[in-house]
Amino acid sequence: MPTYSNANIIKPKSWEEFEEIVCAAAKNRWRSVDFTLHGRQGQAQSGVDVFGEDQDGKLVGIQCKNTEGGVSDATIRSEIAKAEEFGPSLSKLYIATTADTDKNIQALVRAISAARRAQGLFPVHVFFWNDIWSDLCLDEARLFQHYPQLRPQALTQAVKLGPTHDQRIFNKFKEELAFDPAIRLLRHHDFGGSFPKVAIRPLMNFIATWDQPEHEFLDVELQTHLKAFYDAAFAMGTAISRLTVPVGGGDLISVYADHQRSAGPRPLSVVEDAAELNKMASEFVPIYDNFLRLCRAKLEA
């Protein structure tokens, strides 16, 4: 009998999507909502992309490799070395790959793990794509978040009647504050450098218009989280407006003004302003991510 777990599904192409799928699969495997993505691109991750605690409260780290061709001996050993720097210390490390199961890699990892256990070090394991997919299928709600095309027709009949008020609000939110370009900028940009003014415009437009009653959810939980997100967005946008100025003819903005660039070394105040924006952005983006996940779970399930 066909099941989700033996479906021939297309593997994720982007590393971001793969990391989110691995995180969801880990929540299912260890029955814990505490698994989360580690940091953001550009930040040192100590060989760990996803981390959380298992049923026994032991810290588990996962390194994601979107590599259909597999992982090499050198890559495995390199990621183990990086994970040694993760704090607090891991109880075990998993390397997740989109590659199909490989008995040679399994044997290699078993040998590495045995040697490490004998030294009192954390063991290492490999999640191949079929392992990840099987774990993701343990919870249909999480499965449908990533693969909505698999949702049974019976559960999608309501869509034919048209979106609800809250679904319309969420759709508008996704259109007006999509990942590109504003959230991508906040996730990946180092504010020590300049960036296009147009890239942050969707965030500023959101701040200007989304404090109105017509943008309120009827669902109390969603509206509470929308208000918290709006407050975080307002703080982020206000800080950018306060700490940056137009540079390079006006199309770019930066904490480092043109007149400061021509006056000598970068002032300490500029370094501090960039650090403040980097810190705020690293805290703001997860709020955006979690708000999207909550809306999807309630409105797209």
VEXROZA-119165 format. One line per 3 residues: number of its first residue (from 1); their letters; for each residue x, y, z of N, C-alpha, C. Coordinates in steps of 0.001 Angstrom, whole numbers. Atoms other than C-alpha are relative to their C-alpha. Layout:
N
NUM) a) X/Y/Z/X/Y/Z/X/Y/Z ~ ...
END
This chain:
301
1) mpt) 845/-1202/0/0/0/0/883/1256/0 ~ -828/-1210/42/1489/3402/-966/-158/828/1273 ~ 20/-883/-1169/2392/5642/1959/877/1207/-309
4) ysn) -843/-1176/196/4011/9030/2308/1476/-377/69 ~ -1407/314/-232/7224/7436/3524/665/-679/-1194 ~ -634/615/1170/7731/5470/295/-326/739/-1296
7) ani) 273/-822/1176/6665/8279/-2035/1313/423/-657 ~ -1181/-435/757/9142/9230/-4765/-49/1518/-117 ~ 119/-1448/-94/9542/12872/-3782/1272/671/-497
10) ikp) -1163/-767/457/11832/15498/-5301/757/543/1206 ~ -815/-488/-1113/14705/16352/-2983/145/1519/-74 ~ -149/-1467/7/15157/19986/-1912/1263/428/-735
13) ksw) -1151/-513/753/17468/22042/-4124/800/1026/801 ~ -707/-1046/-745/18298/24954/-1808/435/-517/1366 ~ -487/410/-1319/20357/24532/1357/-918/506/1097
16) eef) 889/-536/-1022/17893/26748/3263/-1196/-923/210 ~ 1149/899/-92/14953/24487/2445/416/-1323/635 ~ -471/1264/-560/17018/21403/3275/187/109/1508
19) eei) -197/-170/-1438/17997/22777/6696/-1334/34/741 ~ 1307/-69/-643/14352/23564/7525/-664/-1372/46 ~ 555/1353/16/13284/20049/6486/689/-873/1039
22) vca) -744/778/-995/16047/18500/8612/-436/385/1410 ~ 440/-455/-1318/14960/20633/11571/-1366/-590/340 ~ 1333/575/-228/11338/19487/11180/97/-1504/242
25) aak) -171/1445/-179/12450/15845/10833/565/-315/1381 ~ -586/212/-1325/14529/16155/14015/-1055/159/1086 ~ 1087/-180/-973/11501/17478/15920/-863/-1253/75
28) nrw) 804/1224/18/9603/14389/14814/752/-1181/607 ~ -789/1151/-470/12400/11888/15516/103/-14/1519 ~ -227/-55/-1440/13053/13111/19046/-1211/540/765
31) rsv) 1242/-472/-623/9495/14319/19711/249/1230/870 ~ -364/-1210/-729/10785/17721/20722/-119/1204/-916 ~ 137/-1224/790/9791/21172/19475/1196/922/208
34) dft) -1122/-872/-351/13048/22556/20866/1120/-6/-1038 ~ -1034/-22/1036/15138/21705/17794/-149/1269/-833 ~ 41/-1278/694/16064/24890/15957/1221/164/-893
37) lhg) -1126/-312/868/18309/26279/13243/1027/793/801 ~ -1094/-636/-742/21697/27488/14484/519/1206/-765 ~ -544/-1212/576/22471/31113/13664/-529/279/-1395
40) rqg) 366/-368/1365/22355/32522/10141/1250/-31/-872 ~ -1126/61/926/24516/32479/7029/965/1148/278 ~ -1011/-1005/-262/27759/34310/7543/521/-49/1419
43) qaq) -454/140/-1368/27986/33447/11229/689/-1352/179 ~ -682/1265/-292/30396/30802/12532/-961/-933/722 ~ 1000/921/-541/28327/27701/13311/612/-1208/696
46) sgv) -671/1099/-701/30930/25308/14777/-508/-1364/-465 ~ 380/1291/556/29867/22496/12458/-1407/-453/325 ~ 1362/382/-376/26219/22571/13608/-991/952/-664
49) dvf) 1045/-802/639/23250/23782/11507/-1312/-67/755 ~ 1234/210/-768/20452/22363/13700/400/-621/1333 ~ -313/611/-1287/20519/21566/17405/-1248/-44/880
52) ged) 1099/137/-946/18217/20515/20221/286/-1142/955 ~ -181/1061/-988/17735/18068/23065/-889/-1190/-323 ~ 791/1211/207/16601/14454/22716/-879/-262/1214
55) qdg) 920/303/-1090/14128/12708/25030/689/-63/1357 ~ -746/97/-1257/16857/12299/27651/656/1321/393 ~ -578/-1304/-316/17784/15979/27612/1431/150/-452
58) klv) -1378/-72/481/21071/15330/25804/55/824/-1291 ~ -115/-930/1119/22284/17900/23282/433/-718/-1280 ~ -249/617/1303/22177/16733/19661/297/1103/-1012
61) giq) -327/-933/1066/23844/18590/16789/-117/-664/-1354 ~ 143/528/1358/23134/18153/13078/669/963/-973 ~ -623/-765/1074/25306/19373/10197/-659/-416/-1313
64) ckn) 747/290/1218/23395/19640/6909/886/162/-1240 ~ -758/-5/1242/25022/18801/3579/-951/-353/-1148 ~ 898/238/1129/22765/19242/562/833/-504/-1177
67) teg) -958/584/942/24992/16895/-1431/-519/-1351/-471 ~ 547/1260/511/23227/14281/-3545/1098/-994/-332 ~ -1099/897/334/26636/12903/-4477/608/-683/1201
70) gvs) -501/641/-1208/27282/11936/-870/976/878/764 ~ -977/-705/-809/29783/12973/1767/1273/-839/69 ~ -1288/703/16/33472/12100/1808/538/-201/1397
73) dat) -711/224/-1262/35723/10825/4574/541/1333/524 ~ -595/-1277/-409/37477/14214/4624/-1056/960/521 ~ 1077/-899/-434/34187/16110/4904/-509/-403/1373
76) irs) 490/481/-1289/32997/13936/7777/955/378/1115 ~ -984/-300/-1041/36210/14376/9725/129/1505/230 ~ -55/-1452/-131/36254/18111/9015/-1170/521/823
79) eia) 1169/-462/-737/32708/18562/10321/57/-438/1469 ~ -176/432/-1386/33504/16528/13442/925/971/734 ~ -957/-915/-621/36479/18787/14141/-665/1342/317
82) kae) 696/-1262/-240/34282/21882/13779/-983/-141/1166 ~ 1006/206/-1039/31583/20417/16025/615/-123/1392 ~ -684/61/-1295/34153/19911/18767/0/1372/676
85) efg) -23/-1358/-535/34045/23702/19181/-1378/467/465 ~ 1355/-415/-356/30275/23798/19719/-164/-35/1513 ~ 213/-38/-1437/29249/24804/23213/-1464/211/352
88) psl) -728/1024/-754/28031/23286/25383/257/-1247/-859 ~ -427/1160/779/29509/19979/24258/-1181/-865/-434 ~ 1048/866/529/27358/17726/22077/77/-1392/627
91) skl) 5/1408/-401/26293/14244/23152/116/-895/-1225 ~ -139/737/1257/26163/13150/19500/-137/979/-1155 ~ 57/-819/1209/26579/14602/16017/-549/-830/-1147
94) yia) 528/625/1202/24590/13726/12908/383/860/-1203 ~ -241/-693/1258/25593/14642/9369/-1135/-385/-941 ~ 1171/240/841/22470/15004/7214/335/325/-1447
97) tta) -303/-192/1417/22767/14616/3448/-1184/-414/-859 ~ 1048/395/944/20399/14458/483/407/-1231/-808 ~ -450/1203/716/22426/11482/-779/-801/-1227/432
100) dtd) 633/1272/-333/20932/7993/-894/920/-792/922 ~ -759/808/-951/22036/5419/1674/1224/-641/-657 ~ -1268/515/523/25651/4356/1179/643/-871/1084
103) kni) -518/911/-1021/26926/1259/3007/1465/276/329 ~ -1410/-298/-262/30557/2348/2625/140/1158/987 ~ -15/-1123/-948/29889/5660/4378/-506/-457/1360
106) qal) 506/516/-1275/27860/3830/7019/1111/-738/756 ~ -1079/749/-635/30790/1519/7701/1089/932/519 ~ -1020/-972/-408/33228/4412/7835/-435/716/1270
109) vra) 486/-759/-1151/31071/6345/10282/-96/-886/1243 ~ 22/919/-1157/30576/3282/12492/1393/-125/609 ~ -1377/138/-488/34351/2913/12727/458/1267/717
112) isa) -371/-1272/-635/34853/6603/13506/-690/133/1351 ~ 767/-117/-1249/32123/6493/16135/568/-909/1084 ~ -539/949/-985/33550/3402/17826/1301/531/600
115) arr) -1272/-546/-480/36973/5032/18050/-227/1195/911 ~ 264/-1185/-815/35516/8226/19444/-623/-383/1341 ~ 594/455/-1265/33394/6428/22040/1077/-530/946
118) aqg) -1079/564/-820/36516/4611/23236/836/1096/652 ~ -742/-1129/-544/38085/8026/23825/-879/917/861 ~ 911/-822/-784/35041/9373/25658/-518/1212/-752
121) lfp) 457/-1116/824/34108/11658/22741/-1373/-308/-601 ~ 1350/227/539/30688/12169/21169/73/-821/-1292 ~ 48/795/1234/29743/9659/18450/-554/823/-1153
124) vhv) 515/-675/1186/28823/10630/14915/-813/-996/-817 ~ 884/838/809/26073/9295/12650/-317/757/-1287 ~ 406/-640/1254/24772/10009/9137/-1491/-216/-207
127) ffw) 1380/63/461/21203/10817/8142/32/83/-1521 ~ 159/-66/1438/20701/9890/4499/-1407/507/-310 ~ 1279/-611/348/17770/11330/2569/-1186/-875/404
130) ndi) 1147/848/-357/15556/8282/3165/-267/26/1509 ~ 192/-129/-1448/16154/8620/6939/-738/1294/325 ~ 610/-1309/-238/15247/12315/6868/-1460/-11/-436
133) wsd) 1364/38/524/12173/11694/4717/-911/-833/909 ~ 810/844/-882/10936/8882/6976/-355/737/1283 ~ 266/-762/-1225/11287/11118/10046/-984/1134/-259
136) lcl) 914/-1085/321/9513/14012/8334/-1436/-508/-118 ~ 1334/581/200/6587/11718/7499/-673/-431/1304 ~ 590/392/-1283/6044/10942/11204/-1066/988/463
139) dea) 980/-1013/-377/4023/14169/11537/-521/644/-1277 ~ 525/-485/1272/1705/15015/8651/-81/1517/-62 ~ 78/-1463/8/1312/18651/9720/1320/607/-460
142) rlf) -1316/-508/405/5054/19229/9386/325/-421/-1440 ~ -221/469/1366/5185/17137/6215/-677/930/-996 ~ 751/-828/936/2489/19268/4560/509/1435/-36
145) qhy) -597/-1332/27/4264/22484/5556/1050/94/-1104 ~ -1076/-1/987/7125/21494/3278/-440/-581/-1349 ~ 492/623/1236/5189/19423/727/-1533/78/-28
148) pql) 1466/-157/-24/1634/20872/568/-704/-768/-1112 ~ 611/738/1110/1055/19042/-2735/-392/-1426/399 ~ 341/1346/-462/824/15795/-740/-1253/-32/869
151) rpq) 1175/-46/-876/-2118/16982/1353/-1186/-668/-690 ~ 1154/681/593/-5170/14745/768/-1046/996/-500 ~ 1002/-871/603/-7884/16238/-1412/-1092/367/986
154) alt) 1077/-261/-966/-10411/15923/1415/327/1172/893 ~ -396/-1085/-886/-8403/18402/3462/111/1332/-726 ~ -155/-1241/766/-8254/20951/650/-1324/489/-586
157) qav) 1273/-432/540/-11967/21246/-116/-331/1428/384 ~ 302/-1355/-455/-12171/24422/1933/635/1047/-892 ~ -673/-948/873/-9775/26052/-488/-898/397/-1161
160) klg) 887/-265/1127/-12371/25778/-3244/-1037/1061/352 ~ 979/-990/-433/-14682/27981/-1177/622/1385/122 ~ -688/-1281/-108/-12071/30734/-1153/694/127/1336
163) pth) -746/-167/-1246/-9613/31853/1504/-824/693/1071 ~ 643/-680/-1121/-10802/32910/4947/635/1375/182 ~ -567/-1328/-285/-10181/36390/6314/1463/-111/417
166) dqr) -1369/120/-493/-7055/35250/8174/945/-514/-1075 ~ -833/467/1110/-5768/33396/5111/319/1139/-955 ~ -252/-1160/871/-6172/36570/3051/1039/934/624
169) ifn) -974/-855/-684/-4263/38563/5674/1393/-607/-108 ~ -1302/660/80/-1473/35983/5681/559/74/-1418 ~ -461/-95/1392/-1304/35937/1880/515/1403/-316
172) kfk) -438/-1376/227/-1042/39725/1864/1327/254/703 ~ -1259/-143/-739/1689/39570/4508/1157/-589/-806 ~ -1057/661/775/3696/37112/2375/351/783/-1263
175) eel) -252/-795/1203/3311/39357/-671/769/1279/332 ~ -558/-1322/-299/4224/42621/1042/1308/-70/773 ~ -1274/149/-707/7025/41317/3266/536/-1406/-263
178) afd) -563/1287/399/8391/38359/1333/1458/-96/446 ~ -1398/202/-415/11813/36880/2067/935/915/-794 ~ -788/-914/847/13290/38783/-868/-757/1314/-191
181) pai) -1432/-110/-288/14654/41376/-671/331/324/1466 ~ -313/-582/-1311/14284/42772/2854/506/-1024/1013 ~ -386/978/-1020/14481/39638/5007/1314/-669/-389
184) rll) -1285/558/445/17282/38164/2891/1139/954/374 ~ -1025/-979/-368/19224/41388/3427/309/-84/1483 ~ -206/21/-1446/18705/41264/7192/649/-1304/459
187) rhh) -575/1285/-385/19674/37590/7345/1480/-89/-382 ~ -1337/263/526/22863/37776/5281/943/1207/0 ~ -854/-1181/181/24130/41361/5199/800/339/1258
190) dfg) -821/-571/-1066/26983/42674/7315/-158/1515/-98 ~ 314/-1416/65/25924/46202/8186/1228/904/105 ~ -1204/-793/144/29527/47301/8188/151/531/-1415
193) gsf) -40/-429/1389/29003/47658/4438/-1292/672/-414 ~ 1188/-677/514/26520/49624/2360/-940/-1013/-645 ~ 978/880/655/23356/48149/825/-1018/867/-736
196) pkv) 966/-782/780/20695/49244/-1714/-1183/445/853 ~ 1132/-531/-756/18021/51489/-239/-1278/-752/-339 ~ 1217/677/434/15393/49646/-2278/-182/-1348/688
199) air) 91/1331/-606/16232/46346/-528/-746/24/1317 ~ 646/-66/-1309/14910/47539/2830/-1375/652/-71 ~ 1266/-721/147/11887/49383/1415/-1220/-818/427
202) plm) 1184/757/-442/9395/46489/1952/-187/18/1521 ~ 117/-59/-1461/10187/46527/5683/-549/1353/432 ~ 472/-1333/-353/9656/50284/5869/-1470/181/-375
205) nfi) 1409/-73/397/6371/49998/3939/-878/-790/959 ~ 747/804/-967/5251/47250/6312/-231/784/1286 ~ 109/-778/-1237/5951/49458/9319/-1021/1129/-166
208) atw) 880/-1145/235/4014/52325/7732/-1465/-387/-121 ~ 1400/359/321/857/50333/6921/-598/-1120/841 ~ 556/1182/-649/515/47229/9081/-385/195/1468
211) dqp) 539/-244/-1333/-558/48899/12301/-1468/424/-92 ~ 1390/-380/252/-4063/49359/10831/-950/-1176/270 ~ 960/1070/-318/-7226/47389/11806/-255/-972/-1145
214) ehe) 283/903/1124/-7673/45997/8287/1061/-1082/-161 ~ -1049/1004/56/-4451/44046/8783/36/-878/1249 ~ 51/804/-1215/-5552/42319/11971/-578/-1388/-283
217) fld) 541/1358/53/-6100/38570/12286/-1196/-119/937 ~ 1099/313/-912/-9328/37273/13781/458/-984/1078 ~ -561/956/-952/-7407/34452/15436/840/754/1031
220) vel) -641/-761/-1073/-6267/35800/18809/1497/-303/79 ~ -1415/359/-86/-2989/33850/18854/797/612/-1144 ~ -697/-575/1146/-2038/34967/15348/137/1516/146
223) qth) -66/-1449/-150/-2897/38587/16126/1009/405/1070 ~ -986/-285/-1046/-815/38491/19307/1416/-84/-557 ~ -1339/158/583/2195/37215/17379/257/1033/-1095
226) lka) -181/-1050/1005/1585/39691/14550/387/1304/683 ~ -324/-1224/-732/1636/42544/17091/1451/-41/487 ~ -1384/129/-472/4901/41218/18574/973/137/-1166
229) fyd) -869/-121/1169/6375/40898/15089/58/1443/-477 ~ 17/-1399/441/5264/44411/14151/894/857/900 ~ -839/-771/-923/6928/45807/17276/1484/-234/-287
232) aaf) -1395/311/320/10166/43998/16381/402/649/-1328 ~ -282/-619/1298/9936/45245/12774/161/1510/153 ~ -82/-1444/-232/9330/48788/13982/1350/371/618
235) amg) -1292/-257/-641/12406/48619/16221/1138/-159/-1006 ~ -1034/236/1000/14487/47192/13353/54/1150/-1003 ~ 50/-1074/979/13323/49802/10868/437/1336/578
238) tai) -392/-1253/-651/13751/52657/13336/1509/65/179 ~ -1458/34/-182/17326/51569/14083/724/243/-1321 ~ -624/-216/1305/18169/51435/10370/-102/1470/-403
241) srl) 177/-1415/333/16707/54912/9845/907/889/843 ~ -783/-816/-935/18561/56252/12876/1498/-105/-248 ~ -1437/250/41/21961/54722/12189/609/49/-1393
244) tvp) -545/-2/1354/22296/54879/8402/-281/1325/-713 ~ 165/-1200/827/22630/57665/5833/208/-391/-1460 ~ -237/285/1426/22548/57792/2003/1482/145/-338
247) vgg) -1377/-76/478/25905/57125/328/21/-308/-1485 ~ -186/367/1407/27223/56734/-3184/-1015/591/-938 ~ 955/-647/893/24829/59215/-4769/-1439/-165/417
250) gdl) 1356/104/-526/21765/58173/-2775/-689/-1319/-206 ~ 641/1297/224/20950/54704/-4087/366/-1014/1080 ~ -456/885/-1063/22848/53057/-1235/-124/711/1335
253) isv) -41/-564/-1346/22675/53541/2525/991/-800/826 ~ -1056/634/-781/25264/52752/5160/143/712/1333 ~ -361/-635/-1269/26344/53401/8724/1255/856/-175
256) yad) -1282/-649/252/29556/54719/7173/-206/1096/-1045 ~ 306/-1113/889/28895/58159/5686/1169/298/-933 ~ -1045/-324/986/30791/59389/2614/1054/937/580
259) hqr) -971/-963/-532/32369/62269/4517/929/-659/1022 ~ -860/716/-945/33685/59825/7136/1030/-844/-748 ~ -916/829/785/35241/57620/4456/1206/817/-478
262) sag) -1076/-834/531/37276/60541/3146/827/652/1102 ~ -680/-683/-1106/38371/61684/6630/1053/-846/685 ~ -1004/841/-647/40540/58720/7575/-561/-1354/390
265) prp) 444/1333/-433/40147/55373/9377/-1456/2/478 ~ 1402/141/-404/36666/54075/10169/-143/319/1497 ~ 159/-359/-1412/35511/55709/13442/-608/-1139/811
268) lsv) 546/1022/-888/34645/53541/16441/-1519/44/21 ~ 1460/-124/-20/31081/54897/16375/-644/-738/-1168 ~ 508/706/1180/30588/53442/12880/39/-1512/243
271) ved) -131/1427/-326/31841/50034/14029/-1097/-408/986 ~ 1023/301/-1012/29465/50174/17015/-1395/18/-614 ~ 1315/-51/664/26500/51192/14842/-232/-1253/-833
274) aae) 123/1217/810/27176/48283/12467/-254/-1207/889 ~ 185/1127/-922/27439/45866/15401/-1415/-12/567 ~ 1369/-77/-531/24124/47114/16794/-1014/-510/-1019
277) lnk) 935/460/1036/22321/46564/13473/158/-1488/-273 ~ -214/1435/209/23915/43136/12997/-670/-811/1103 ~ 610/710/-1131/22758/42082/16460/-1525/30/-106
280) mas) 1454/-106/118/19229/43390/15922/-521/-869/-1139 ~ 433/816/1136/18996/41686/12524/29/-1479/343 ~ -107/1418/-366/20165/38339/13960/-1120/-416/950
283) efv) 1119/293/-903/17374/38582/16567/-1345/149/-707 ~ 1257/-268/686/14713/39891/14179/-394/-1106/-977 ~ 316/993/1035/14964/37295/11381/-651/-1260/577
286) piy) 695/1155/-560/14090/34314/13654/-1441/300/416 ~ 1378/-371/-334/10986/36230/14805/-862/-83/-1251 ~ 699/102/1286/9968/36529/11152/-231/-1468/-368
289) dnf) 97/1420/357/10700/32825/10521/-1059/-708/842 ~ 934/681/-899/8729/31673/13563/-1435/462/-224 ~ 1352/-491/294/5766/33903/12715/-545/-668/-1257
292) lrl) 435/694/1215/5620/32406/9214/-389/-1440/302 ~ 299/1396/-310/5755/28886/10634/-1321/-144/760 ~ 1254/53/-746/2937/29609/13072/-1194/208/-939
295) cra) 1097/-265/926/744/31069/10318/-243/-1193/-932 ~ 146/1154/890/1425/28128/8015/-655/-1160/723 ~ 547/1116/-757/637/25623/10737/-1491/171/249
298) kle) 1414/-250/-327/-2702/27287/11526/-873/236/-1220 ~ 825/-437/1128/-3787/28494/8108/177/-841/-1264 ~ -227/799/1198/-2287/26062/5575/-132/-1486/260
301) a) 121/1423/-327/-2761/22756/7420/-1321/-551/-505
END
